[in-house]
Amino acid sequence: MCLRLLLLLALCSAGPAAAALTLSLRGSWRIRSGNGSLELPGKVPGCVHSALFQRRLIQDPYYRFNDLKYRWITLDNWTYSKKFEIPFDISKWQQVNLVFEGIDTVANVLLNNVSVGKMDNMFRRYSFDITHVIKAVNFIELHFQSAVLYARNRSEAHTCYEVPPKCPPPVQKGECHVNFIRKEQCSFSWDWGPSFPTQGIWKDVRIEAYNICHLDYFTFSPVYDNNIQEWNLEIDSSFHVVSSKPVFGQAIVVIPELQTQRTYSIELKHGKRIVKLFVKINKNITVKTWWPHGHGNQTGYNMTVLFKLDGGLSFERSAKVYFRTVELIEEPIEKSPGLSFYFKINGLPIFLKGSNWIPADSFQDQVTPVLLRLLLRSVVDANMNTLRVWGGGIYEQDEFYELCDELGIMVWQDFMFACALYPTDGDFLNSVRAEVTYQIRRLKSHPSIITWSGNNENEAALMMNWYNVQPSDLPTYINDYVTLYVKNIRKIVLAVSSGEDWSYESKFSLHRQHHENGNFEMLQQAARHFRLPQSADPLRTFKDTLYLTQVMQAQCVKTETEFYRRSRSEIVDGKGQTMGALYWQLNDIWQAPSWSSLEYGGKWKMLHYFARNFFAPLLPVGFEDEDVFFIYGVSDLHSDCTVMLTVRVHTWSSLKPVFSETTKLFVMKAGESTLLYKKPVPELLNCTKCTRQSCVVTFYLSTGSQLLSPTNYHFLSSLKEAKGLQKANITAIISQQGDAFAFALETSAVAPFVWLDVGGIPGRFSDNGFLMTEKTRTVLFYPWKPTSKRKLEQSFHVTSLTSIY
């Protein structure tokens, strides 16, 4: 008997040819054993164990020793089947797909006795084209293979080398080779749980029919522009366009509570197309941020995105949008060889209080929204704010993350790999890549997820040799580890998650770079004099690279400009008496890499602070020629002045100078450049017992008691060759002084290129990007808008050259 199904009209338009229909196949199916001796009704979503228990064909699987008694269920190959009718005319639809949101785990799908697809990954969505197979009346079958037998077969087929562990310890009474199947790893047993490797359709299944195009997925990420202190929203929408002609239309984004409405023109061409929208949030409205439990409210805003396309076709999606920033802070710690490791939410350091989440049941159809709410409510009732979704279970259902958003529970999200090494053959990697891409797209819009983690304890298992790997085989397993987690999973996380753009080589970074090979040239220039950042954290590498390119730009323009300034009063080889230096360029027209010294919006880059010094009216300029060190004094003053020059040499390893000399008072002529100091470099080094690599020269003009010029410096070698540089722990005590704020700095070591940053708080420092050779120094911050000591303390961050390595 055919079962008439519920027809869900998901999307509609002016005419039937432009409509899109969704037909759910949830509900009653038939289930039979491998030899056909047992047949019974079962529900979808569900699994074989649950169906057998609901029909009282087995006892409660959790009762006494039933985990062992019912092992036969796991080892059988079950079949799900269903007859259904299509309550609309199939011939009027250009594309018809069969979509599985979740299959557990290995199955071959037949529709009307035609194989339409195979599945072997519990953690991904599958969509199969059935346009030419679907009929008015249909019969669908899913032939499942035992997960245990599949894993065994895959392990035996991997003949080049073993991938341990083969089996769990005997005390766990589990199944073997779980690392060869993309399935809930603890379903084969764990040191706290039973072995129930289930089979079934564990999530929704449906048929989608559409003309012209279809919206496959829709996701978004809020982004905070720290420079201008404004929120934006990045929206990605993926369309499958079956029309041979381009489809034109509009995308309308509305967030009523934020008084934000934006309209965009779009064009969709044949094939898979992604529409990216960048939505500027109304800056006149205060955006309330999402906070972890115990630190504030979990404010969200209702958003509607409407796509109005040719032919009256329209797609509408509604979602709750939350705004929050998250930062992982890894910085040097005084008196420790390690780095800090903590999270800032909305600029505030948060202590993570919580526990680890494992699957709430061996049978996922038993995990209801009511149960999830009870469990998660208990989390916040116990004053927790964080859960780690453990990597041996599952990527949880949507309701889990929605409740975490609502309750303010931060989620540390593991990828589903645990306590094992894993194969890296092509089929396995292809499956993992599809899994990771799908899960990140599904979950990236949740504010509760603050970080993605590669696995559970697998690196420890490898490096502590849990599985007694022979030393000669270790490089093979290390290479597999890097291949799976670094070259594949991490790469996808960077490309698909909201940090897609936070990479020096990301599509967005390259899109904004309008100078041919510009990003490469900047790195090439920096590599001449500095070691390039190589952090394991890609976000830190990106930030450190930006810092280093700022250093390089400032140093280059400084060197060239100082040459022009000292050349104003002399002729060398027929050239000189230079009377001007205008560098390219001052400002920016948008946020992008360029030659500017002012960011878009006016924030000072390092070059602009350098310019304030190298354009000072009174300046000492140092340089070398044929192993001789010279210092010229340059004056733009209108009258002569009496000054003295102080020259000091510091080793990179000490805040106490190893050499210092001061000239007698002399007169500097107005509007001239004059040679003040000359000494062969070997003689200077002999005086200090320095080498070029171990020391740096500083010099300044004064009256003795009053500093008259910036303190300038001269590097005796490239800093990538510097010897003795130490990690500098730099702290600041902030106090208000009238309309300005004083930053009393203290450093533990000589620190080149000290960069003070207060995020998006508009203003400038009295100096920045400087060489700090003394233990203490005070720098003023001049805010451009009202601010407070507390806000500055929360936003303050300091970087120096050694902190990026």
N, C-alpha and C positions, 0 to 999 in steps of 0.2 A: 504494500500500500504506500502510495506516494504521500509524503508529508508536505503540506502547504506551509511555507515559511513566512515569517514576518518581513515585509518589505519596508525598509527604512529609506525614506526620501531624504537623502543627505544634502543634496545641492540641487537647485533648480534654476531655470531661466525662462526666457520668453517662449521658446518653442521646444517640443520634445526632442528635436535633433540636437539641441545644445545642452540637454540636461545631463546630470551625472547621478547615477543611482547606486546605492549600497545595499546588498542583500546579506544579512547575517546568517551564518550557518551554525550558530551557537545552539545549544539545546541537546535534543535526544539523538544519539547515534547508536549503532550496533557495534559490539566488540566480540571478536572470536579468537580463540587460541590458535596456535600454529597448525595443529592437526585437525582443527575443526570440531573437536570433541566438546568444546565448551563455547557457548554463545550466549550473550546477555546484553541488555541495554546499558548504555553509559552516557553520562553527561559530558558536554564540552562547554567550558573548560573543565578538565578533569584528568584522571589517570586510571590505569587498569586496577591498581590496588583499591582505590576508592570505589570504583564500580563494583568490584567483587564484594567488598564489605557492605555497600549499600543494598546489594541483593542477598546479603547474609550467606554468601557462598564461602566466605572466610570469616574468621573472628577478627576482632580488633587487632590490626598488625602490631600494635604496641604491647599486646598482652603477653606476659611471661616470655617464652622463647620463640614467639612467632616470627621474629626477624630471621631466625634460622629456618623455621618450619616452612616459611613461605618464599624461600629462595627460588623455588621452581617458577614463581611468577616472573621473576627477573630474568631467568634463563630462557624463557619462551619468547617466540616472535609473534606478537599480537597484531591483529588487523582491525582498524576502525573503518566503518562504512556507513553510507547514508544515501538514501534516495531523496531527491528534491526537485521541485518544479521552479521554473523561472517565470514570475508573473508579469513579464513584459516581453515585447517583441525583440528578440536578440538581434535580428537582422538590421535594426536601426542604430546599432552601436558600433563605432569604429574600433574600440578597444575594450576588451573584457579581461580582467585579471582575477586570479585566485590568490588571496593574501592570507598568510599565516603569521600572526603576531608572535607565536611561540610554539615550537614543536620539541617534545622531549623523547628522543633526541635524533635517532637515525631512522629515516623513513623514506619510502618511495611513494609518490602520489600518482594515482591513476584516476583519470576522469573519463568515464564512458569507455573503459578498457584501454585508454591511451595514456602512456606514461608522460606526465607533464612536468615532473621535477623531482629532484632528490634533495634531502636535507640531512645535515649531520652536526648541527650546532644549536644548542638549546638557547643561546643568548642573542639570536639575531632574528630579524623579520625576513620572511621569504615572500616573494611575489612572482607568480608565474602567469605568462600570457596564455589564456585559454580561449582567445577570440574565435579560433577555428575549430574548437573542440566542444564548446558549450552548446547545449540543445535546450529545447523547451522542457524536457524531462531528462534528468541526469542521475548518474550513479557515481559516487566518489568513494575511493578506497585509499587508505593509507596503510601500507605494509611496513610495520615496524620491525627493526632488528634489535635483538637484545643488546643493550649498551655494554654489558659485560663481554659478550662474545665479539662485538665490534671492536672494543678496546684491545682484546686479546689478539685479534687478527691484525690490527694496525701495528701492534707491538712486534708481532712475528714478522711482518712485512718490512720492518725497519731493521735490516740485516747488517748495515754498515757498522753500527756500534749500539750498545745498550743505552737506554735513557732511564736512569733510576729515579725513584725506586720501583721495583717490579710489583711488590705487594705490600700492604700494610702489615704491621706486626700482628702475630697470631691472636694476641689478646683483643684486637679490635674486631675479629671475626668478619672481615670485610672482603672485598673483591679486588682484583689486581688490575694494573695498567690504566688507572684512571687518568693519568697524564696524557694518554693518547686519544682522549675524547673530550670534546668541548661541551661538557655537561657539569652540573653542580658537583664539585669534587668531593664534598663530604657525603654525597649519596652512596658512595662506595664504602663508607664507614669513616669514622674519625676517632680520636682518642676521647671523645665525649658523646659520640652519637652512633646510631645503628646504620646498617647497610640496607638501603632500600632504593636501588637504581630503577626508578620508575620509568614507565612508558606512557605516552598519551599526548593529547593536544592540550597543552597547559595554559594557553592564552587564546585570545579571540581568533576566529577564522571567518572570512567574508568574501563575497564577490563584489568587485567594483566594475561598473560599466560606464563609459564616458565617451563623449565626442569632443573634438577640437583639442582639448587639453585637460589636464587633471593636476590638482595640487597634491603632491606626494607627501611633503612634510613642511613644517613651519616651525622655526625656532628663532630665538632672539637673545641678545645679551646687552644689558645696560653697561655703558662705558662712561667713566667720569673723566672729564678733561681738567686735569689738575692746574693747568696754566691759567685758564679763564674761569675755573670753578663753575663749570656747567655740566649737566648730565646730557648724554645722548643715548640713543638706542639703535643697536645694529640688528636688523631683521633679515634672516635668510629664509627664502621660500623656494622650494624645488618643484618645478612643473615638468610633467611629461606631455609634450606637445605632439599630438598625432596628426594635426593639420599640416598639409604640405606647404601652406602659405603662412607667412608671419601673422601672428595674432597681436593686435594692438589693444591698449586699454589704459586704465588708471589703477593705481594702488592708493587707497585712502586709509591713513592711520589716525585713529582718534583715541585720545586718553582724556576723557571729560574732566576728571578731577584736577588734572594739571593744565587745563585749558590749552591743550595741544592738539592741533589737527594739521596734518600735512598730506598733500596730494602729489603723486609722482606719476609721470608718464612711463609706460613700460612697453616693451616689444618682446614677444616670445617667438623664437624660431623653432623649426622642427627638431625634435629630439629632446634630450634631458637638458633643462635650462634652470639655472639658479638666479633668482632675482634678489639683489642685495639692496636694502633700503637703509639709509642713515637718517635717523629722526632726531632733530634737535628739540630738546624739551624746552618749553617756555621758560626763559630765564627769569621772568618776573614772578614766577610761582616757586615757593619754597618746597623742594622735594623732601619728603620725610623718608629716611632710610630704614632699611631692614636691619634689625639688631639681633644678636643671639639672646637666648633666654637669660634673664637677669641683668641685661645691659640696656634694654630699651624695648620699644614696640616692634612688631613685625608688620609694619605698614606696607600694603600693596595697593596697586592701582589697576582698575579694570581697563583693558585695552581691546579695541576692535580693529581688525585689519580687513578691509573690503577690497577685493580685486574685481573691478568691473571691466569686462573684456568685450571684444567684438561679438555681435550676434546675440546680445543680451545675456551672455554667459557671465556668471558671477560666483565668486568664492568668498566666504566670510569666515574668519577665525576670531575667536575671543580668547583672551588669556589674562591672567593676573600677572602684573609686572612688579617686581621688587627691585629696589635700587640699593646696592651696597658695594663697597670695595673690599678686596681681600689682598693682603700682602704676606708673603712668607719672608721673615727677616732673618738673614744669616750674616752676622757681622762678627769681627774679632772681639774676643772677651779678654779683658785685662786679667793677667795671671792664669790664663788658660790657653792651651794649644789649640783648642777647638773654636767653633763658631757658635753664635747664638742660634736658636731654632724656635721661633714663635710666630704666631699669626697676629696681624693687625686687621681688625674689621673697622672700616670707616675711619682709619687712622689711629684707632685705639688698640693697644696691646691687650689681648684677651687670653686669660688662663683657660685652657681646655679642660673641662671637667666632664667625665663621662665613662663610657664603657664600649665594648665591642659587640656588634650585632651579628648574630648568626641566623640562618633561616628559621622562621618561627614554627615550622612544621616540616616533616619529611615529605608531606603531600601538600603541594602548594594550593590545591583547590580548597584546602581547609583554612587557609589564611584569609580571613575576611577583613573588610574595612573596620568592623567593630573590634576585632582582635587587635589590629594594628593600632587603633586609637587608644585602646586600653594599655598596650605595652608602651607606646610612646608618651602617653600621658604620665605613666609611671616614671619615665625618664626625667621629665621636668619637675615632677612632684618631689623627686629626690635631689633637686638642685643641680642636675646635670645640664650641660649645654652642648655636648658633642657625642656623636656615635661614629665609630668606625665600622663601615660595612665590610666585613671580613672577606678576604679573597678566596675562600674555599666554598662559598655559598652561591648566591645568585645576585645579579643586579636586580634590586627590589622592584616591586610593582609601582606604578605611578602614584597610587594612593599613599605609599610610604613617604615619598619625597614631598608630596603636597602637604602631608601632615607635619613633616619636619619644617617646611617653610612656615606653616601656620603657627607652630609651637616654638620656633626659634632654636631648633636643634641643628647645630652644624654637623655636616657629614664629611668624614674622611673616607673617600670612595676608593676601595681597592678594585683593580681589575681581577678577574676570576682565575687566578693562578695561585696555587698554595702548596708549600712543603714538598716540592718536587722539581726536577729538571724536566724540560719539555722539548719535543722534537721541533725541528725547524725546516722540515721538507716543504716543498712548494704548496701542496694541498693544505697542510696545517696552517701555514702563514697566511694563505689567501682567506681561509676561514676566520682566522683571528682578526685580520685587517677589516673584514666586513663586520665582524662583531663589535670591534672597538669603535669604528666609524658610526655604526648605528646607535650604540649606547651613548656616546658623547652627544650626538645630535638629539637624542631623546631626553637627555638629562641636563644639558648645559644651561637651560634657562632657570634652573632652580637656584635661588640664593643660598639655600642650605648647604649645597656642595661647595666646599672651600678648597679641596685639593683632590687630585687623582694620584693614586699610588699604584706602582707597577705590579706588585704581588705580595704574598704573605711568606716571608722568611726564606725565599728561594735563594737569595744571595748568601744568606748565612749558611744555608744547606750546602751551597757550592764551596764557599771559602773555608768553612769549618769541616768540610769533608764528611758530612753525615753518612754518605753512602760509600765510603771507602774507595773513592776513585783513585786509580793509579796516577802517580805524578805525571807520567808521560801522556795520559789522556786528558789532563786538566785543561790544556789550551783548547781542546775541542769543545768542552762544555762551557768554558768562558766565552768562546766565540759564539756558541749557540745562545747564551744568555744575552750578550750584546745584540745579536741579530734580532732576537724576539722583542726585547724590552726597549732597547735604545734605537735601533735602526727601523723598527716597525711601529711599536705601540707609541713610544714617545713622539715619533715623527707625526703620527696621526693626531695625537693630542694637540700638538702645536698647530696643526693645520686646521683642525675642526673645532676645537674649543674656542672660548672667547679670547684666549691668548693667541689666536692665529696670527695676529698682527704684531705680537711682541717678539719679533725675531728680525735680525738684521737682514736676513734673506727671505723674509716673508713676501707674499704677493703684494701686500699693502705697502711694505717698505720699498719694494722695487717699483711699485706703481707711483709712489710719491717722489722717487728719485728721477728727475728729468734730465740729468746730465749723463751722457753715455758712459757706462762703466763707472759711474760715480761712486757707488758703494765699494767696489773693488779698489778704486784708486785711493780712497780714504784709508782702507785697511793696509794697502801697500805702503803708503806714506808712513802710517803709524808704525808698521812693522820694522821700518828702518832704525827706529830709535827706542821702541818699547816692545816688550813681550805682549802678545795679544791675549785677551781674556780667554780662559779655557774652563770655566766653571761647569760642573755637572748639571747645574740648574740653568736651563735655557733662558729663563727670564732674567736671571742675574747676569748671564753672559751678554744678553742684549743691552741691559742698562750699563754694564761696565764698558761695553764697546762704544756706546754713545758718549760716555764720560771720556774715554780715551781719544775719540775723534775730536772732542771739544778741546782737550789738552793739545793735540797735534795742531789743530787750526790756530789756536792762540799762540803757540810757540812759533809757528811758521811766520805769521803776520808780525809778531813781535820782533823776530830776527831781521826781517826785511825792513820794517819801519825804523828800527834803531840804526840800521845801516844808513838809511836816508838822512836821519837826523844828525848823525855824527859827520856826515859828508857835507854839511852846509858851509863849512869854512875852508875847505881844501879841495885841491884838484889832484887826482891820482890817475896816471895813464890817460890824461886828457879828459877825465870825467870827474864830476863833482859839483860843488856849490849847489847842492840840491836844496830847493826851497819849497818843497811840498810833498805830502804823502797822503793820498786819499785811497783807502783800501775799499775793495768791493766785498761785501755790500753791507749797508747798515741794517736793514729790516727785512721782514718776510711778508709775503702776501697771503700765505696760508701755512699750515703746519706741515713742514717738509724739510728734508735735508737741503741745505744751501750754503752760501758763503756768508750769511748774515751774522752780525754780532748781537742782534736783538731778535728774540723769538717772536713769532706771531703773537700779538697781544702785548709785547713790550718787555717781557722778562729778559734780564741780562744773561747772555751766555758768557762763558769764560773769556772769550775774546774781548768782550766789551769791558770787563774788569781790567784785562791786560791793557787795553787801549787807554783807559784812564791813567795808567801808570806810564806807558811808553810815550804818551802825549803830554806828560807832566811838564810844566814850564821849566823845571830844573831837574836834570836827569843825568846820572852817570851811566855810560854804555860800555860794556866790556866785550872784547872779541879777541880772537887769536889770529896771528899771521906768522907762518914759518916758525912755529914753536915758541913764539913770544906772545905774552899776554899784555894787552893794552886796555886802559880805561880812558875814555874821553868824557869830558864834562860838556853838556849841551845846555844852553840857556836861551829861553825865549823872553827873558825879562827885559824891561826897558832901561834898567840901570845895573851897574856893576854890583857884585855882591861878594862878601868875604866868607869863605867856606873852608872846611877841611874834609878830606876824603878818608874814610875808614874802610880797610880791606880785611876780611876775615876768611879763614878756611875752616870748614867743619868736616870731620869724617862723617860718613853716612850713619855710622853706628853710635854717635855721641852727640848730645845736645850742648856739650862744652866745646868751644872753638879750640883748635890745636894751633892756631896762628892768628895774630891780630896786629895790624899796624895802622897808625893814623898819621897823615901828613901834617905839616905845619899849616897854619892859616894861609890862604892865598886868595887872590882876587880873580873871580871869574868875570870875564867881559860880557856885557849885555849883548844878546843877539849873536853869540858866537859858539863855535864848537872847539874845544881845546883839549890837547893831550894832557892828562893828569898823572898817568901812572904807566910804567913800562917795566916788565920783568920777564925774563925767560922762564918758561914753564918748568924746566928741570930744576932751576934755582928755587922756584916757589915750592916745588915738591920736596926738595932737599931740606928746606926750612921746616917742613911739617911732617916729614917721614910718611908722606902720603904717596899713593899712586893715583894715576888719572881716574881709575875705576872706584877708588875708595873715598874720594873727597869732592867737595863742592866749594866754590868761591862766592862770597857775597860781599856787597859794597854799597856805601851810601854817602850822601853829602850832608853835612851838619855844621852848626856853629860850635859844636861841642856839647851844648846842653839841649839844643833844639834841632830836630830832624827837618831838613829842608827838601829832601827828595824821597821818592820811593826807594826801598831797599831792592837793589837789582842783584842778579846772580849770573853765574857762568858755569855751565856744566863742562867738565874736563873730558867726559866721554858720554856716549849714548847711555841712557839710563837702563837699557836692557843689559848693559855690561857692568852696571854698578855693583860694587861689593860692599856688604855690610848693612844694606837697607833692612830695616826691621819693620814688622807690623806696628803701626802707630795706633794706639788707643786714644782717641781724641774725644774729650768730654766738653760740655758747655754748661755754664750757669747763666741763665738769662734773667736780666733785670730791666725794668723800664727806666729810661732817663729822658724825661720830658716827652716829646713826641716820638722819640726813637727808643730802640731796645738795645742794650749792651749784651753781647755774647762773650763771656769770659771763658776763653778756651784754654785747655791744658792738654798737652800731648806727652806720651810716654817715649816718643822717639822722633828723630828728624822725619818730617813728612813733606814730600813734594806734592805740589798741586792740590792743596787742601781745598775741597769744594763744599761750601755750606749751602744747604738747600732747605727751604721751608715750604715745599710743595706749591700749592696754588695760592698761597697768601701773597698778594701783590706788594712789591716793594723791591728795594735793593740793599746790598751790604756796602759798607765803606770800602771793603776790599774782599777779594775772593779768588780762588785758584792759586793761592800764594804758596811759597816755600816756607815752611815753619821750621826754623832752626833753634828757636828758644822754647822753653818749657811752657810758658804762658804768653797769651796774646789776647787783646780785647778788640773785637770788631763790632761796629754798630750796624744795626738794621733799621732802615728808614721805610716804614710802611706807607703805601700809597692809599690805603683805605684803613679805617679803624680796625684794630685787631687787639689781641690780648696776650699776655705772657703764657697763659694756659694753651691757647691755640698754637702759639709758636713752639712750645715744648712738645706738643703732640705731633706737629708736622716736621720738626727738625730732623735732618739727616745729614751726616757728614761722610764724605768719601775722600780718600787720598790714594796715591798711586799704589801703595802696597796693599790696600784693602781689596783691590780687584784681582789679586792673585791668590 
